[in-house]
Amino acid sequence: MLKILPFLLVLAVWIYAFIDCLNTPEKDVRKLPKVVWVIIVLLFGQVLIGPIAWFAVGRPRRNTPYGATRATERRWIAPDDNPDFLKSIKDDRGPTPTDGPAPTDRPGTPPSSPESGERSLEEWEEEFRRKDGPDDGPSKG
């Protein structure tokens, strides 16, 4: 069985490289046309030169961040430096205090911004006391 194992491994790599080369879109293949890569993988597959060349040079890079296509774009960007990420956070937050009143500013809720002032807080507390009823203190039991 051990005599067959190297042959099976080479065959498996050869078949995998061939199928991977066939399934890769023409526009994603690097350095040479796709047809040439298929021929290289088929002709030099028994000695693993073709499949190794395909994996090292011809196969498209799958680890490109943010859909980068050029080498200068293939770098990791921290979230606080990524304008797309920052824009998505701003969109998720909803309106800001400069956009107008927040949707939670309605009667019966505490003020959510400092612009509401102390008077609004006092009015809210008074309304809460009226709804809660008179406070007789802690009950003795």
C-alpha positions in Angstrom: 0.0 0.0 0.0 2.8 2.4 0.8 4.2 1.9 -2.7 0.9 3.2 -4.2 0.6 6.2 -1.9 3.0 8.6 -3.6 1.4 7.8 -7.0 -2.1 8.5 -5.5 -0.9 11.8 -4.0 0.6 13.0 -7.2 -2.6 11.9 -9.1 -4.8 13.7 -6.6 -2.8 17.0 -6.8 -2.8 16.7 -10.6 -6.5 16.2 -10.8 -7.2 19.0 -8.3 -5.0 21.4 -10.2 -6.6 20.5 -13.5 -10.2 20.9 -12.2 -9.2 24.2 -10.4 -7.7 25.5 -13.6 -10.8 24.6 -15.6 -13.2 26.2 -13.1 -11.3 29.5 -12.8 -12.8 32.3 -14.9 -10.7 33.4 -17.8 -10.4 37.0 -16.5 -9.0 35.8 -13.1 -6.1 33.7 -14.5 -2.7 35.3 -14.0 0.3 35.5 -16.3 -0.8 33.3 -19.2 -4.1 32.5 -21.0 -6.2 29.8 -19.4 -5.8 27.4 -22.3 -2.0 27.5 -21.9 -2.4 26.8 -18.2 -4.6 23.8 -18.9 -1.9 22.4 -21.3 0.9 23.0 -18.8 -1.0 21.3 -16.0 -1.8 18.3 -18.3 1.6 17.9 -19.8 3.7 18.4 -16.7 1.3 16.9 -14.1 3.1 13.6 -13.6 6.2 15.4 -12.2 4.1 18.0 -10.3 5.8 20.9 -12.2 2.5 21.9 -13.9 0.3 21.8 -10.8 2.9 23.6 -8.7 3.3 26.3 -11.3 -0.5 26.7 -11.5 -0.8 27.1 -7.8 2.1 29.4 -7.4 1.8 31.6 -10.5 -1.4 31.1 -12.5 -4.1 30.7 -9.9 -5.9 33.9 -8.8 -5.2 35.1 -5.3 -8.3 34.4 -3.1 -7.1 36.4 -0.1 -7.4 39.9 -1.5 -9.0 42.1 1.1 -12.0 44.3 0.1 -11.9 43.0 -3.5 -8.5 44.4 -4.2 -7.1 43.7 -7.7 -3.8 45.5 -7.6 -0.8 44.7 -5.4 -0.9 48.1 -3.8 -4.5 47.5 -2.7 -3.7 44.1 -1.1 -3.2 45.3 2.4 -5.2 45.0 5.6 -7.0 48.2 6.7 -7.9 48.8 10.3 -11.7 49.4 10.8 -11.1 53.0 12.1 -9.2 53.8 8.9 -11.6 52.1 6.5 -14.0 54.8 5.1 -16.6 52.1 4.1 -16.7 50.7 7.6 -17.1 54.2 9.2 -19.8 55.1 6.7 -21.7 51.9 7.6 -21.5 52.7 11.3 -22.9 56.2 10.7 -25.7 54.7 8.6 -26.6 52.2 11.4 -26.8 54.8 14.1 -29.6 56.7 12.6 -30.2 60.4 13.1 -27.7 62.5 15.1 -28.6 65.3 17.5 -27.9 67.8 14.7 -30.4 66.0 12.5 -33.4 66.9 14.7 -35.1 65.3 17.7 -34.4 61.7 18.3 -37.3 59.3 17.8 -37.5 58.5 21.5 -38.2 62.2 22.5 -41.9 62.0 23.1 -44.1 62.7 26.1 -43.6 60.3 29.0 -39.9 59.6 28.2 -36.9 61.2 29.8 -35.0 63.8 27.6 -32.2 62.2 25.6 -30.1 65.2 24.9 -28.6 68.1 27.0 -30.6 70.6 24.8 -33.8 69.4 26.5 -32.6 71.2 29.7 -33.5 70.9 33.4 -37.0 72.1 32.9 -37.9 69.1 30.8 -36.4 66.7 33.3 -38.4 68.3 36.1 -41.6 68.1 34.0 -40.9 64.4 33.3 -40.3 63.7 37.0 -43.6 65.5 37.9 -45.5 63.5 35.3 -43.9 60.3 36.7 -45.0 61.2 40.3 -48.6 61.9 39.1 -48.8 58.5 37.4 -47.2 56.6 40.3 -49.5 58.1 42.9 -48.8 59.7 46.3 -45.8 58.3 48.1 -46.6 57.3 51.7 -43.1 56.1 52.4 -42.1 52.6 53.1 -44.9 50.4 54.4 -44.6 49.0 57.9 -45.5 45.5 58.0 
